[in-house]
Amino acid sequence: MKKRSTQEVASRAIVLNCVVAASFDVPRKSLIQWLEKEGLWSSVSPWESDYLQAKRPRKKDNIEANQSAEAAATLAWSLGLIPELPHASSPTDLELLVKVLPRIESPTALFVKNAKLRPDSEVNAFNNSIYEMHWSVRDAYLNGREPPDDLHPVVVYQRHRAANWLYPEIVGDLPWDDVTTDT
């Protein structure tokens, strides 16, 4: 199965990192200027663009932006920057992203150019695993039960979304905002 290019994945991880940073009140204008300067603004989705350009984002949008950290962590893992994702029972430590992704306002060209994706076998195994986790979370919700294994629904959803985005053949070559997580 064909994966997205390493450059697409690295760029998406950087953009998601900026979206998460904005949810922690990093000045949006400086994030936008940096993404433009680094030639990454074209990788920003319409929702992300609206969010980053909003003068006062809605609370709901701040929460969604913050939760994007799980998708960013998944992409960082797919690039081999994180040896192993923590169990999906709790959110990823944001300090981990700070350590492995380019610092905001620093050059990104070498990071993007030197990015390497994990072997297909590892990414496929992760995709199958997160699909099964997401199915079990949805099944529990539909049947009025708690998620099994203490799975955190948002963590599972964001990781599944990123995993599906990695493989355009799974959900179609959809832009980030439209990636589905069917189970």
C-alpha positions in Angstrom: 0.0 0.0 0.0 1.4 3.4 -0.9 2.1 5.9 1.9 2.3 9.6 1.7 5.8 11.0 1.0 8.2 11.6 3.9 8.1 15.3 3.0 4.3 15.4 3.3 4.4 13.6 6.6 7.2 15.8 8.0 5.4 19.0 6.9 2.1 17.8 8.4 3.8 17.1 11.7 5.3 20.6 11.8 1.9 22.1 10.9 0.2 20.1 13.6 2.8 21.2 16.1 2.0 24.8 15.3 -1.7 24.2 15.8 -1.0 22.6 19.2 1.3 25.6 20.1 -1.5 28.0 19.2 -3.8 26.2 21.6 -1.3 27.1 24.3 -1.4 30.8 23.3 1.8 30.9 21.3 1.2 34.0 19.2 -0.6 33.0 16.1 0.8 35.7 13.9 4.4 34.4 14.6 3.3 30.9 13.8 1.8 31.9 10.5 4.8 34.0 9.6 7.1 31.1 10.4 5.1 28.6 8.3 5.0 31.0 5.4 8.8 31.7 5.7 9.5 28.0 5.8 7.3 27.4 2.7 4.9 25.2 4.8 1.7 27.4 4.7 0.5 25.4 1.7 0.4 22.3 4.0 -2.0 24.1 6.4 -5.6 22.8 6.0 -8.6 25.1 5.7 -9.6 24.5 9.3 -6.1 25.0 10.6 -5.8 28.2 8.5 -9.1 29.5 10.0 -8.0 28.5 13.5 -4.5 30.1 13.2 -5.9 33.3 11.8 -8.8 33.6 14.3 -8.5 36.6 16.6 -10.3 34.8 19.4 -10.8 31.1 18.6 -13.8 29.3 20.1 -13.1 27.1 23.1 -14.2 24.1 21.1 -11.6 24.9 18.4 -8.9 25.3 21.1 -9.7 21.9 22.5 -9.6 20.3 19.0 -6.3 22.1 18.3 -4.8 20.8 21.6 -5.9 17.3 20.8 -4.0 17.4 17.5 -1.0 16.6 19.6 -1.9 12.9 19.3 -1.9 13.1 15.5 1.4 15.0 15.6 2.9 12.3 17.9 1.7 9.6 15.6 3.3 11.2 12.6 6.5 11.8 14.6 6.4 8.1 15.5 5.9 7.2 11.8 9.1 9.2 11.0 11.0 7.2 13.6 11.4 10.3 15.9 9.6 8.6 18.8 10.7 5.0 19.5 7.3 4.0 20.8 4.0 5.7 21.4 2.7 5.5 24.9 -0.4 3.3 25.5 -3.5 5.0 24.2 -4.9 5.3 27.7 -3.5 8.8 28.2 -2.3 11.7 26.1 1.2 11.9 24.9 3.5 14.1 26.9 3.8 17.3 24.9 7.5 17.7 25.9 8.2 14.7 23.7 7.0 16.7 20.7 9.0 19.7 21.7 12.1 17.5 21.8 11.7 15.7 18.4 10.1 18.3 16.1 11.8 21.5 14.9 11.6 24.3 17.3 9.2 27.0 16.3 10.9 29.7 14.3 13.9 27.5 13.5 14.7 26.3 10.0 12.8 23.2 8.9 14.3 22.4 5.5 16.8 19.9 6.7 14.3 18.2 9.0 11.9 17.8 6.1 14.6 16.8 3.6 16.2 14.2 6.0 12.9 12.7 7.2 12.6 8.9 6.9 9.4 6.9 7.3 9.4 3.7 9.3 9.1 0.4 7.3 5.7 -0.4 5.8 5.4 -3.4 8.0 5.6 -1.3 11.2 3.2 1.4 10.0 0.7 -1.2 8.7 0.8 -3.1 12.1 0.2 0.2 13.9 -2.6 1.1 11.6 -4.3 -2.3 12.2 -3.8 -2.0 15.9 -5.2 1.5 16.2 -8.2 0.5 13.9 -9.0 -2.3 16.4 -8.6 0.0 19.4 -10.9 2.5 17.8 -13.5 -0.1 16.9 -13.5 -1.3 20.5 -13.9 2.3 21.8 -16.8 2.9 19.5 -18.4 -0.5 20.3 -18.2 0.3 24.0 -19.8 3.7 23.4 -22.6 2.4 21.3 -23.3 -0.3 23.9 -23.1 2.0 27.0 -19.8 0.6 28.3 -16.5 2.1 29.3 -13.8 1.8 26.7 -11.7 -1.3 27.3 -8.1 -1.2 28.5 -8.7 2.3 29.8 -8.4 3.5 26.2 -8.7 7.3 25.9 -11.2 8.0 23.0 -9.6 11.2 21.9 -6.1 9.7 21.8 -7.4 6.7 19.8 -9.3 8.9 17.4 -6.4 11.3 16.7 -4.0 8.5 16.2 -6.4 6.6 13.9 -6.9 9.8 11.9 -3.2 10.3 11.4 -2.7 6.6 10.6 -5.4 6.8 7.9 -4.0 10.0 6.5 -0.6 8.2 6.0 -2.3 5.8 3.5 -4.4 7.6 0.9 -5.6 4.3 -0.3 -7.4 3.6 3.0 -9.8 6.6 2.9 -9.0 8.1 -0.5 -6.5 10.9 -1.1 -8.4 13.2 1.2 -7.1 16.5 2.6 -6.4 16.5 6.4 -9.7 18.0 7.4 -11.7 15.3 5.6 -9.8 12.2 6.7 -12.3 9.7 8.1 -11.8 7.1 10.9 -14.5 4.6 9.9 -14.5 1.4 11.9 
